[in-house]
Amino acid sequence: MSEIAQYTPAELKAIREVFISGAMPECPRCHIHMTERPIGGGSFGLGYARKREWLICPSCRRSAIYDIKRGTRN
């Protein structure tokens, strides 16, 4: 049986908790430090601009995106 491609909700929560503490999280599958990519998000007339971070595993290429201000996924 093959491994699930996406992170589980528990894995995403653990990644987020490490990231908001100021450390760079490890991929829960590969145990390699993830890389960080900021994602711009203009307001597009919505009255606010989102600041999101994209955390990517350089080995398995799985990723997680977090809205930094809200502390949530996507």
BELSULJO-V221421 format. One record per backbone hydrogen bond with DSSP energy under -1.0 kcal/mol. CO is the residue of the C=O (numbers start at 1). NH is the residue of the N-H. If there is no record, write none. Layout:
CO NH
CO NH
This chain:
8 12
9 13
10 14
11 15
12 16
13 17
14 18
15 19
16 20
18 23
19 22
25 34
27 31
32 27
35 56
37 54
39 52
43 46
51 68
52 39
53 66
54 37
55 64
56 35
57 61
62 57
64 55
65 74
66 53
67 71
67 72
72 67
